């Protein structure tokens, strides 16, 4: 690939598995949607589930999920200099994969009790 890592922050692992990361790559992007399609295929081949890309002009974004993690991929074409375009990855843990049935109900009450101290 013709991209170079520029900034990486907030790296966090659990049991050797990457669960949190912010990283930005710089490189040439001629068509953000096309570049994101290629990345989407790579993510899916790695077992990630795509939530579907969205694109507006010079920006294309897609969210992916995989066992307790969510990753946002954002491709931004630099209109003045396409060789200085950016691809950003933001990986975060999904707080409760285990309690999916709890999300609709008790989460609000448990959040309220946390606020009460």
C-alpha positions in Angstrom: 0.0 0.0 0.0 1.1 3.6 -0.6 0.1 4.8 2.9 2.4 5.7 5.8 1.5 5.7 9.5 1.5 9.3 10.8 0.0 9.1 14.3 -0.9 6.3 16.6 -2.4 6.8 20.0 -4.5 5.1 22.7 -3.1 1.6 22.1 -4.7 -0.9 24.5 -4.6 -4.7 24.5 -6.5 -7.3 26.5 -5.0 -10.8 26.6 -2.8 -10.0 23.5 -5.8 -8.8 21.5 -5.9 -5.2 20.3 -9.1 -3.5 21.8 -8.4 0.2 21.5 -6.4 2.2 18.9 -6.5 5.5 17.1 -4.2 5.6 14.1 -4.0 7.8 11.0 -2.2 7.0 7.7 -1.3 9.5 5.0 -1.2 8.6 1.3 -2.8 8.8 -2.0 -6.5 8.5 -2.3 -8.1 9.2 -5.6 -11.6 7.7 -4.8 -12.5 7.4 -1.1 -15.4 5.0 -1.8 -13.3 2.7 -3.9 -10.5 2.7 -1.3 -13.0 2.0 1.5 -14.4 -0.9 -0.6 -11.0 -2.5 -0.7 -10.6 -2.0 3.1 -14.1 -3.4 3.7 -13.1 -6.6 1.9 -10.0 -7.0 4.0 -11.9 -6.5 7.2 -14.6 -9.0 6.2 -11.9 -11.5 5.2 -10.5 -11.0 8.7 -13.9 -11.9 10.3 -15.2 -8.4 10.8 -18.9 -7.5 10.1 -19.4 -4.4 8.0 -22.3 -2.1 9.1 -22.2 -0.6 5.5 -20.2 2.2 4.1 -21.5 5.8 3.7 -19.8 8.4 1.5 -20.2 12.1 0.9 -17.9 13.7 -1.7 -14.4 13.4 -0.5 -15.1 11.3 2.6 -16.1 7.7 3.0 -16.8 6.0 6.4 -17.6 2.5 7.6 -18.1 0.8 11.0 -17.0 -2.8 11.5 -17.7 -5.0 14.5 -16.0 -8.2 15.8 -16.2 -9.9 19.2 -16.3 -7.1 21.7 -14.8 -4.4 19.4 -16.0 -1.8 17.0 -13.7 -0.1 14.4 -14.5 3.1 12.5 -12.6 3.5 9.2 -12.7 7.0 7.7 -11.1 7.7 4.3 -10.7 11.4 3.5 -9.4 12.6 0.1 -7.3 15.8 0.3 -8.8 17.7 -2.6 -5.8 20.0 -3.0 -3.2 17.2 -2.8 -4.6 13.7 -3.1 -1.2 12.3 -2.2 -1.7 13.8 1.3 -5.1 12.1 1.9 -5.9 10.4 5.2 -7.2 7.0 6.3 -8.1 6.9 10.0 -8.9 3.9 12.1 -10.6 4.2 15.5 -10.9 0.9 17.4 -12.9 0.8 20.7 -14.1 -2.0 22.9 -17.9 -2.6 22.9 -18.7 -2.5 26.6 -21.2 -5.4 26.9 -21.1 -8.1 24.3 -22.2 -10.5 27.0 -25.4 -8.7 28.1 -27.0 -7.9 24.8 -30.4 -8.6 26.2 -29.8 -6.2 29.0 -29.2 -3.3 26.7 -32.9 -2.6 26.2 -33.8 -2.4 29.9 -31.5 -2.5 33.0 -28.7 -0.5 31.5 -30.4 2.8 32.3 -31.0 1.8 35.9 -27.4 0.6 36.4 -26.2 3.8 34.8 -28.4 5.8 37.2 -27.1 3.9 40.2 -23.5 4.6 39.1 -24.4 8.3 39.0 -25.9 8.2 42.5 -22.5 7.1 43.8 
